[in-house]
Amino acid sequence: MALRYALLGLLAERPATGYELAKEFEGDLGRYAWQAGHNRIYPELARLVDEGLVERAEEGARGRRVHAVTASGLAALRAWLLEPWEGSTVRNEGVLRLFLLSALDPGDARRILHEIVAQSEKEIIPLRDIVSGETPVVGEGRLALGWLAAGYGLRQYEASRDWAVWALGELHKADGGR
């Protein structure tokens, strides 16, 4: 269900072809927020066109179609973004692994926690670069698409790193400083 809103949001930023939209999902959007391939994007675009939420703005050579969001599509996107977030079924393998971390011997648990610190630090660097500059206003008081999400991601990785450092300290206390 969220794919349709991701497509509407991307098309609200600018008209695009299905190929261009798929490229967005191959980048940071797919890496950090929502994954989708061509096999899901094109059928969803067709549904959005059928529902009048997206229109084909132009057709080019070899069947190239540029899609644009309609006023109805913007209204649907706005309604979705403004509705309260509800809990959904949680299936987070990473958190499950953390839940079960105590099943390992302390040495293995430490190794995993050190990996979390290192991986978090690696992810923090490019995100910090993205959000450290000027706030990217793109017109009419709007921020560049994804900029706020980059700030969220930065803080998530900082929190993961800080948690892993805390957990290492707790393991240290539990095993008497070994």
C-alpha positions in Angstrom: 0.0 0.0 0.0 2.8 2.5 0.8 4.3 2.0 -2.6 1.5 4.1 -4.2 2.2 7.0 -1.8 6.0 6.7 -2.4 5.2 7.1 -6.2 2.8 9.9 -5.6 5.4 11.7 -3.4 8.1 11.3 -6.0 5.8 12.5 -8.8 4.8 15.5 -6.6 8.5 16.5 -6.7 8.7 16.2 -10.5 7.1 14.3 -13.4 9.1 11.1 -14.2 9.2 7.9 -16.2 8.7 4.5 -14.7 12.4 3.9 -15.3 13.4 7.1 -13.4 11.1 6.2 -10.5 12.7 2.7 -10.4 16.1 4.4 -10.2 15.0 6.3 -7.1 14.1 3.0 -5.4 17.6 1.7 -6.3 19.1 4.6 -4.4 18.7 6.0 -0.9 14.9 5.6 -1.0 15.2 1.9 -1.4 18.1 1.5 0.9 16.6 3.4 3.8 12.9 3.6 3.4 11.0 1.4 0.9 12.2 -1.1 -1.6 10.4 -1.7 -4.9 11.5 -3.1 -8.3 10.3 -2.6 -11.8 7.9 -5.5 -11.4 6.0 -3.6 -8.7 6.4 0.0 -9.8 4.9 -0.3 -13.3 1.7 -2.1 -12.3 1.2 0.4 -9.5 1.7 3.3 -11.9 -0.9 1.8 -14.2 -3.4 1.5 -11.2 -2.7 5.1 -10.2 -3.4 6.2 -13.8 -6.6 4.2 -13.8 -7.7 5.8 -10.5 -7.0 9.3 -11.8 -4.2 10.0 -9.3 -1.5 10.1 -11.9 -1.6 11.1 -15.6 0.6 10.4 -18.5 2.0 13.8 -19.1 3.8 12.9 -22.3 4.6 9.9 -24.5 7.9 9.5 -26.3 9.8 7.2 -28.5 9.8 3.5 -27.8 6.8 3.8 -25.4 8.6 6.1 -23.0 5.9 7.6 -20.7 6.4 10.5 -18.4 3.9 10.5 -15.5 2.8 13.4 -13.4 0.7 13.5 -10.2 -2.8 15.0 -10.6 -4.6 17.2 -8.1 -6.5 14.2 -6.9 -3.2 12.4 -6.4 -1.8 15.3 -4.4 -5.0 15.2 -2.2 -4.6 11.5 -1.7 -0.9 11.9 -0.8 -1.7 14.7 1.6 -4.5 12.7 3.3 -2.2 9.7 3.8 0.6 11.8 5.2 -1.7 13.6 7.6 -3.5 10.5 9.0 -2.2 9.2 12.3 0.5 6.5 12.2 -0.8 3.2 13.3 1.3 0.3 14.5 1.8 -2.3 11.9 3.1 -5.8 12.0 6.7 -5.7 13.1 9.2 -7.9 11.3 12.6 -6.4 12.0 15.2 -9.1 11.8 17.9 -6.8 13.2 15.9 -6.1 16.3 15.1 -9.8 16.7 18.8 -10.6 16.6 19.4 -7.9 19.3 16.5 -9.4 21.4 18.3 -12.8 21.3 21.9 -11.4 21.8 22.1 -12.7 25.3 21.9 -16.3 24.0 25.5 -15.8 22.8 28.6 -16.1 24.9 29.8 -12.6 25.9 32.7 -12.6 23.5 30.4 -13.2 20.5 28.0 -10.6 21.8 30.8 -8.0 22.1 31.9 -8.7 18.5 28.4 -8.0 17.2 28.1 -4.9 19.3 31.5 -3.6 18.0 30.2 -4.3 14.5 27.1 -2.2 15.2 29.3 0.6 16.4 31.5 0.4 13.3 28.6 0.1 10.8 26.7 3.0 12.5 29.8 5.2 12.3 30.2 4.3 8.6 26.5 5.3 7.9 26.7 8.5 10.1 29.5 10.1 8.0 27.6 10.6 4.7 24.3 11.5 6.4 26.0 14.1 8.6 27.4 15.6 5.4 24.0 15.8 3.9 22.3 17.5 6.8 25.2 19.7 7.9 24.9 22.3 5.2 22.3 24.9 4.5 18.7 23.8 4.8 17.7 23.0 1.2 14.6 25.1 0.5 13.3 24.3 -3.0 10.5 26.8 -3.3 7.4 27.9 -1.5 8.9 27.0 1.8 9.4 23.4 0.8 12.4 21.3 1.8 14.2 19.1 -0.7 12.6 15.6 -0.9 14.3 13.2 1.5 16.3 15.9 3.4 14.3 15.4 6.6 14.5 11.7 6.2 18.3 12.0 6.0 18.2 13.8 9.3 16.1 11.1 10.8 18.5 8.4 9.5 21.5 10.3 11.0 19.8 10.3 14.4 18.8 6.7 14.1 22.4 5.6 13.4 23.7 7.8 16.2 21.2 6.2 18.5 22.2 2.7 17.3 25.9 3.5 17.9 25.1 5.0 21.3 23.0 2.0 22.3 25.8 -0.5 21.3 28.3 1.5 23.3 25.9 1.3 26.3 25.3 -2.4 25.8 29.1 -3.0 25.7 29.3 -1.3 29.0 26.5 -3.4 30.4 28.3 -6.6 29.3 31.5 -5.3 30.9 29.6 -4.8 34.2 27.9 -8.2 33.9 31.1 -10.2 33.4 33.1 -8.3 36.1 35.1 -6.3 33.7 36.6 -9.1 31.7 
